[in-house]
């Protein structure tokens, strides 16, 4: 037992995240939930819940909020965080985080990026760290996470599903597979395990640079899912199975769910 503990400690010490950065995109103009990043959950603006989640990963890396709004930036800065003002013309979070890292780190010190959504207030630091571990592999360009979809999510188009090649039957918690397709439909047909995509990514910086220069792909336009641009451009996305089911806040009902979560568990 002591040898196993020592080995675990040695492995943890060997993990070096010094070339990582965590960036949280946060735009003010949500149509379904106006001023979403500034809405309070248990008295704390949602963007700060996401920021605190990033801190709990304990990667020892900078954490940046990339935003198009000075009110969001002020909230972050006044709490001791770092905010970068970006263009209000970006159509996606990936474009926004790329502008932010170019402004913050023109010397290219940081080679890997954790792209954490600002509307996932209760994601764990452990999941963030697990994605960072995956992307340390030179053969993996983009990493993300999935959880088994609940029955009520199967036909919900707001929940993105993923068909994943794990290379084996009955994949388990912690297994990593290659994403084949993302859809708002229930895929794949006949599967007992339908995977709900969690909107957090780890990127190689050079891959993000390549990705944002690519035009929107045909399947991306059909599904309105930008990750399909990577699939169609033969950029691999690897997904890890987690047991976490973080709350994505897009509606008033989601906001109430998040409020209940923090009242019950914090």
Secondary structure, DSSP 8 states (H G I E B T S, - for coil): -HHHHHHHHHHHHH---TTEEEEEEE-S--SSSTTGGG-EETTEEHHHHHHHHHHHT-----EEEEES-HHHHHHHHHTT-EEEE--TT-SSHHHHHHHHHHHH-TT----EEEEE-TTBTT--HHHHHHHHHHHTSTT--EEEEEEE--GGGTT-TTS-EEEEE-SSSS--TT-EEEEEEEESS--STT-S--EEEEEEEEEEHHHHHHHHHS---HHHHHHT-THHHHHHTT--EEEEE-S----B--SHHHHHHHHHHHHHH-
